[in-house]
Amino acid sequence: MPDPGWPLIIQGGMGVGVSGWRLARAVAQAGQLGVVSGVALDAVLARRLQLGDPGGHLREALSHFPSQDVTARILQRYYVPGGITPGSPFRPVPRLALRPNHWRDALIAAGNFAHVWLARQGQDGPVGVNYLEKIQLATPAAVYGAMLAGVDYVLMGAGIPSEIPALLDTLAAGKRAELPVDVAGAAAGQRYTVALDPRELAEPAEPVRRPRFLAIVSSAVLATYLNRSPATRPDGLVLEGSVAGGHSAPPRGRMQLSPDGEPLYGPRDLIDVPKVATTGLPFWLAGGHATPQALTAARTAGAAGIQAGTAFALCQESGLDPELRRRLLARAADGSLTVRNEPHASPAGFPFKVAQLPGTLSQDEVYRPRPRLCDLGYLRSPYQRPDGRVGYRCPAEPVDEYVRKGGDASETDGRRCVCNGLTATIGLGQHRPDGYAEPPLLTLGQDLSFLPGLPQPEYTAADVVRYLLDPAI
């Protein structure tokens, strides 16, 4: 039986910034696991400081960061009292790369620290942080920053997070940690890593605590693989189905598309829950389980509970731009909201759910005029150049650049700039010197059956928790 200390509900870690500290704090305050999205928090921190840090929350959090030298440098570089002039470009943050960069690591760690620290204030519920395995270059610094703030759980999906348990152990011991990095074209046996020595970044007053690790998986095979050894074994599993928002695993075997161009999933793609249960690890069901009935069914199947994302993405504490959130709710209420599983939209190579909303990158008339560029670069992939050096490429960058770097032009078709699009979704879109403003890109899950059970037209995170836990429904 699941440990009664495990949460019944995990709030999904939706990036960039949709699962912000306000949402995570509200869910944790309601007694469930609130989760901060750890993706691109260096950019989120830098841009909110440039907007003047309304309320002073981030500056308050940074005043508690163990290295005040880092805090002083961040504020000097990015904080603008009163905020930059509307429409002005944001100052950039260092891009991810294999080459060591202490300033970049410090900014990533501070961003994660600040958002987890804020989520934990004023309440004693559990707080987690969610990462994408794909963004390996940021992981050590991001995880350590969250650990400095006392994070209770680390969650990771969109890949095979077999190295994370050891990473958490090493960082909790205060030792230098290395994480292997996938480099396309690397010779057999050639190993690339990104490293972090926590003692060089920030020395906490007390030793950091190792958080629990939950691996987000889409198959019993991967769950069994991770459970095979103490070195790779997570503390628990989130079993994510294909209707969940954001990135999802592609169908098993050769991908086939429906007549309207979405990936077709079949019986092979269903997660074998009884097989996962044999691992003995606690698990949660995710993707289309945000109803009281689904929670009851999950518990009956042996799960510790469920993970819910979209229901929280549309609540008042969500990091979504308020106007975009209201438009999504209105369309959901009248039945006109469509969420497509786009097979090629994301540069990450995974199918990606895109909410269809006029004025966003879901619309071809918005996507086509957008200048192709890659300036944030979180989803860039390292590759080995012919001269042996490592380069970086993204299928959403200009096609000629991608091809010049050894990429296949066909891989660029339909690719949206997820990094810039998701950042614009939370009101932090870049404004270019030529006046062009980055349009948003919205992602939600494809199951909206929870909406009739929640107050309309607006509801809170606490409303979602009460709805899911209501035995009378």
C-alpha positions in Angstrom: 0.0 0.0 0.0 1.2 3.5 -0.7 2.9 5.4 2.2 0.2 7.7 3.7 2.9 10.4 3.6 2.6 10.5 -0.2 0.3 13.1 -1.7 -3.0 12.1 -3.3 -2.7 14.9 -5.9 0.4 16.1 -7.7 0.0 19.4 -9.5 1.6 19.2 -12.9 4.9 21.1 -13.5 3.9 23.1 -16.6 6.5 25.4 -18.2 7.6 27.9 -18.9 6.3 29.5 -15.7 2.7 28.3 -15.9 3.4 26.3 -12.8 4.9 29.3 -11.0 5.5 29.8 -7.3 2.0 31.2 -6.7 0.3 28.1 -8.1 2.7 25.7 -6.3 2.2 27.5 -3.0 -1.6 27.5 -3.3 -1.7 23.7 -4.0 0.8 22.9 -1.2 -1.3 25.1 1.1 -4.3 22.9 0.2 -2.4 19.9 1.4 -1.2 18.4 -1.9 2.0 18.5 -3.9 2.5 21.9 -5.4 5.1 21.9 -8.3 7.2 24.7 -9.7 8.2 24.3 -13.4 12.0 24.5 -13.3 12.3 25.2 -17.0 14.0 28.5 -18.1 13.8 30.0 -14.6 17.0 32.0 -15.2 15.2 33.8 -18.1 12.0 34.2 -16.0 14.0 35.7 -13.1 15.9 38.0 -15.3 12.9 39.3 -17.2 10.7 39.8 -14.2 13.4 41.8 -12.6 13.6 43.9 -15.7 9.9 44.5 -15.4 10.6 46.0 -12.0 9.8 42.9 -9.8 6.3 44.1 -8.8 5.7 43.4 -5.2 9.4 42.8 -4.6 8.9 39.0 -4.2 11.9 37.9 -6.2 14.2 40.4 -4.5 13.0 39.1 -1.2 13.8 35.5 -2.2 17.2 36.5 -3.5 18.0 38.2 -0.2 18.0 34.6 1.2 20.2 33.0 -1.5 23.3 31.6 0.2 25.7 33.6 -2.0 24.9 37.3 -1.7 27.7 38.1 -4.2 25.6 36.3 -6.8 22.5 38.1 -5.7 24.3 41.5 -6.0 25.5 40.7 -9.5 22.0 39.5 -10.6 20.3 42.7 -9.3 23.0 44.9 -10.8 22.6 43.3 -14.2 18.9 42.8 -14.5 16.9 44.8 -11.9 15.2 47.9 -13.3 13.3 50.0 -10.7 9.9 50.7 -12.1 10.5 48.4 -15.1 11.8 48.8 -18.6 9.8 50.9 -21.1 6.9 48.8 -22.5 8.0 47.2 -25.8 11.7 47.4 -25.0 13.8 44.2 -25.6 14.8 42.1 -22.6 18.4 41.8 -21.8 19.5 38.2 -22.6 20.8 35.5 -20.2 23.7 33.2 -21.0 22.8 30.3 -23.3 23.3 26.7 -22.2 26.5 25.0 -23.4 28.9 22.4 -22.4 31.7 24.9 -21.7 31.8 25.8 -18.0 30.3 29.2 -17.1 30.1 30.0 -13.4 27.8 33.0 -14.0 25.4 31.0 -16.1 25.2 28.3 -13.4 24.7 30.8 -10.6 21.9 32.5 -12.5 20.2 29.2 -13.1 20.6 28.1 -9.5 19.3 31.5 -8.2 16.2 31.3 -10.4 15.3 27.9 -9.2 16.1 28.9 -5.6 13.9 32.0 -5.7 10.8 30.3 -7.1 11.0 27.3 -4.8 11.7 29.5 -1.8 8.6 31.6 -2.6 6.4 28.6 -3.0 7.4 27.4 0.4 6.6 30.6 2.2 3.6 30.9 4.4 2.6 27.3 4.3 4.1 23.9 5.4 2.8 21.7 2.5 5.2 19.8 0.1 6.8 21.6 -2.9 8.3 20.0 -5.9 10.1 21.2 -9.0 9.7 19.7 -12.5 12.4 19.4 -15.2 12.7 18.1 -18.8 15.3 15.4 -19.2 15.9 16.9 -22.7 17.4 20.1 -21.1 20.4 18.3 -19.6 22.8 21.2 -19.7 20.9 23.1 -17.1 20.0 20.2 -14.8 22.8 20.2 -12.2 22.7 23.9 -11.5 18.9 24.0 -11.5 18.5 21.0 -9.2 21.0 22.4 -6.8 19.3 25.8 -6.7 16.0 24.1 -5.8 17.7 22.0 -3.1 19.2 25.1 -1.6 15.6 26.3 -1.1 14.6 23.0 0.5 12.6 21.5 -2.3 10.8 18.3 -1.3 10.4 16.5 -4.6 12.2 16.6 -8.0 10.2 15.3 -11.0 11.5 14.8 -14.5 10.0 13.5 -17.8 10.6 13.8 -21.6 13.4 11.3 -21.6 15.0 8.6 -19.6 16.1 10.2 -16.2 18.3 7.3 -15.1 21.1 9.6 -13.8 19.0 11.8 -11.5 19.0 9.6 -8.3 22.8 9.6 -8.3 22.9 13.4 -9.1 20.7 14.1 -6.1 22.8 11.9 -3.8 26.0 13.6 -4.9 24.7 17.1 -4.5 23.1 16.3 -1.1 26.6 15.2 0.0 28.0 18.5 -1.1 30.3 16.9 -3.7 31.1 17.7 -7.3 28.5 16.2 -9.6 28.6 15.2 -13.3 25.7 14.5 -15.6 26.2 12.7 -19.0 25.1 14.8 -22.0 23.8 13.4 -25.3 25.9 14.7 -28.2 24.8 13.7 -31.7 27.5 12.2 -33.8 29.8 11.5 -30.9 32.1 8.5 -31.4 31.4 5.3 -29.6 32.8 5.5 -26.1 33.2 9.3 -26.2 31.6 10.8 -23.1 30.4 14.3 -22.6 29.3 15.7 -19.3 28.1 18.8 -17.6 29.5 19.3 -14.1 28.8 21.3 -11.0 30.7 21.8 -7.8 28.2 23.0 -5.3 31.0 24.4 -3.0 32.0 26.8 -5.8 28.4 28.0 -6.3 26.9 28.6 -2.9 27.8 27.3 0.5 24.6 26.8 2.6 24.6 27.4 6.3 23.3 23.8 6.8 23.7 20.7 4.6 21.0 20.5 1.9 18.4 17.8 2.1 18.0 15.2 -0.6 14.5 15.5 -2.2 12.5 12.5 -3.3 12.7 11.8 -7.0 9.6 11.0 -9.2 10.3 9.8 -12.7 7.6 10.7 -15.3 7.3 7.7 -17.6 4.9 6.5 -20.3 5.5 2.7 -20.3 5.9 -0.2 -17.9 9.1 -1.1 -19.7 10.8 2.2 -18.7 9.5 1.9 -15.2 11.0 -1.6 -14.9 14.2 -0.4 -16.4 14.6 2.4 -13.9 13.8 0.1 -11.0 16.5 -2.4 -12.0 19.2 -0.9 -9.8 19.5 1.4 -6.7 21.6 3.7 -8.9 18.7 4.5 -11.2 15.7 3.7 -9.0 13.4 6.7 -8.4 11.4 7.1 -5.3 8.2 7.0 -7.3 6.7 7.1 -10.8 4.2 9.3 -12.6 2.6 7.3 -15.4 1.7 9.8 -18.1 -0.8 9.0 -20.8 -0.9 10.5 -24.3 -3.6 13.1 -23.6 -1.5 14.9 -21.1 -0.5 18.5 -21.9 2.9 19.6 -23.2 5.3 16.9 -24.6 4.2 13.3 -24.7 5.9 10.1 -25.8 5.4 9.2 -29.5 3.4 6.0 -30.4 5.3 2.8 -30.2 6.8 1.7 -33.5 6.6 3.8 -36.6 4.5 6.9 -36.1 1.2 6.9 -38.1 -1.0 10.0 -38.4 -4.8 10.4 -38.3 -6.5 12.0 -41.3 -6.2 15.4 -39.5 -2.5 14.9 -38.9 -2.3 13.8 -35.2 -0.3 10.8 -34.0 -2.3 7.6 -33.7 -2.0 5.7 -30.4 -3.1 2.1 -30.0 -3.1 -0.8 -27.5 0.7 -1.0 -27.4 0.8 2.6 -26.0 -1.4 1.8 -23.0 0.6 1.7 -19.8 0.5 -1.7 -18.1 -0.4 -0.5 -14.6 -0.4 -3.9 -12.9 3.2 -4.5 -14.2 4.3 -1.1 -12.9 2.7 -2.0 -9.5 5.0 -5.0 -9.3 8.0 -2.7 -9.0 6.8 -1.8 -5.5 7.3 1.9 -6.1 4.4 4.3 -5.4 2.9 5.7 -8.6 0.5 8.3 -9.8 -1.7 8.3 -13.0 -1.5 11.3 -15.2 -3.2 12.5 -18.4 -7.0 12.6 -18.3 -7.4 11.7 -14.6 -8.5 15.1 -13.2 -11.9 14.0 -11.8 -12.9 12.5 -8.5 -14.0 9.3 -10.2 -10.6 9.0 -11.9 -8.9 9.5 -8.5 -11.0 6.8 -7.0 -10.2 4.4 -9.9 -6.5 5.2 -9.6 -6.5 4.3 -6.0 -8.4 1.1 -6.7 -5.7 0.2 -9.2 -3.0 0.6 -6.5 -1.9 4.1 -7.4 -1.0 6.6 -4.6 -3.1 9.1 -6.5 -3.1 11.2 -9.7 -1.3 14.1 -11.3 -3.4 16.9 -12.8 -2.1 19.7 -15.0 -4.6 21.4 -17.2 -7.1 21.9 -14.4 -4.5 23.9 -12.5 -3.2 25.7 -15.7 -6.6 27.3 -16.0 -7.0 28.4 -12.4 -6.6 31.9 -11.0 -3.1 31.2 -9.6 -1.7 29.9 -12.9 1.2 31.7 -14.4 -0.7 32.0 -17.8 -1.2 35.6 -19.0 -4.6 36.4 -17.5 -6.2 37.5 -20.7 -5.1 34.3 -22.5 -6.4 32.2 -19.6 -9.8 33.9 -19.8 -10.0 33.3 -23.5 -9.1 29.7 -23.1 -11.8 29.2 -20.4 -14.4 31.0 -22.5 -13.7 28.8 -25.5 -13.7 25.7 -23.3 -17.0 26.7 -21.8 -18.7 27.1 -25.2 -17.1 24.0 -26.7 -15.0 25.7 -29.3 -11.6 25.0 -27.7 -9.5 22.5 -29.6 -6.2 21.0 -28.4 -4.2 19.3 -31.1 -1.4 16.8 -30.6 1.1 18.2 -33.1 3.7 15.6 -34.1 6.3 18.1 -35.3 5.7 21.4 -33.6 8.3 21.0 -30.9 12.1 21.1 -31.6 12.4 18.5 -28.8 11.2 15.8 -31.2 8.3 14.7 -29.0 4.6 15.2 -30.0 3.4 18.4 -28.4 -0.1 19.5 -27.4 -1.0 22.9 -28.9 -4.2 24.8 -27.9 -5.7 26.4 -31.0 -6.3 30.1 -30.2 -6.3 33.0 -32.7 -3.3 35.2 -32.4 -1.0 32.5 -31.2 1.6 30.3 -32.9 -1.0 27.6 -33.3 -2.3 29.6 -36.3 -0.4 29.3 -39.6 -1.0 33.0 -40.4 0.9 33.8 -37.1 3.6 31.1 -37.5 4.6 31.8 -41.1 5.6 35.5 -40.8 7.6 34.8 -37.6 11.3 35.3 -38.3 13.1 31.9 -37.6 15.7 32.4 -34.9 17.0 30.6 -31.8 18.1 33.1 -29.2 16.9 31.4 -25.9 18.2 27.9 -27.0 16.9 25.7 -24.1 15.9 23.0 -26.7 19.1 23.2 -28.7 20.9 19.9 -29.1 24.6 19.5 -28.9 26.3 17.8 -31.9 29.9 17.0 -32.8 31.3 19.0 -35.7 33.6 17.4 -38.3 36.6 19.1 -36.5 35.7 17.4 -33.3 34.3 20.4 -31.5 30.8 20.6 -30.1 28.2 22.8 -31.8 24.5 23.4 -31.1 21.5 23.3 -33.4 17.7 23.5 -33.2 15.2 22.6 -35.9 13.3 25.8 -35.2 16.3 28.0 -36.2 16.8 29.3 -39.7 16.7 26.3 -42.1 20.0 27.2 -43.9 21.7 27.4 -40.5 20.3 24.0 -39.4 21.4 22.4 -42.6 24.8 24.0 -42.5 25.2 22.3 -39.0 24.5 18.9 -40.5 20.8 18.8 -39.8 18.2 17.5 -42.3 16.0 20.2 -43.8 12.9 18.0 -43.4 13.3 18.1 -39.7 12.6 21.9 -39.7 9.1 21.6 -41.2 6.4 23.0 -38.9 8.8 23.5 -36.0 7.5 26.2 -33.6 9.9 28.1 -31.4 8.7 26.6 -28.1 11.1 28.5 -25.9 10.0 31.9 -27.1 6.4 30.9 -27.5 5.9 29.5 -24.0 7.8 32.5 -22.5 5.4 34.8 -24.2 2.5 32.8 -22.8 3.3 34.1 -19.3 3.6 37.7 -20.4 7.4 37.6 -20.8 7.7 37.5 -24.6 10.7 39.2 -26.2 10.3 42.4 -28.1 12.7 42.7 -31.0 14.6 45.9 -31.9 12.6 46.0 -35.1 9.3 46.1 -33.2 8.4 42.5 -33.6 6.8 40.9 -30.5 7.0 37.2 -29.9 3.6 35.6 -30.1 2.5 33.1 -27.4 2.3 29.3 -27.8 -0.3 27.6 -25.6 -0.3 24.0 -24.4 -3.0 22.2 -22.5 -4.1 18.6 -22.1 -6.7 17.2 -24.4 -9.1 16.1 -21.6 -11.3 19.0 -20.3 -14.0 16.8 -18.6 -13.1 18.4 -15.2 -14.5 21.8 -16.1 -18.2 21.3 -15.4 -17.3 20.3 -11.8 -15.5 23.6 -11.1 -16.9 27.1 -10.4 -17.5 29.2 -13.5 -16.2 31.4 -15.0 -13.3 31.6 -12.6 -11.9 29.1 -10.1 -8.9 28.7 -7.8 -6.3 26.0 -7.1 -8.1 25.2 -3.9 -11.3 24.7 -5.8 -9.5 22.1 -8.0 -8.2 20.2 -4.9 -11.7 20.3 -3.2 -13.3 19.0 -6.4 -10.9 16.2 -6.9 -11.2 15.1 -3.2 -15.0 15.4 -3.0 -16.3 11.9 -2.2 -19.8 12.9 -3.0 -19.1 13.5 -6.7 
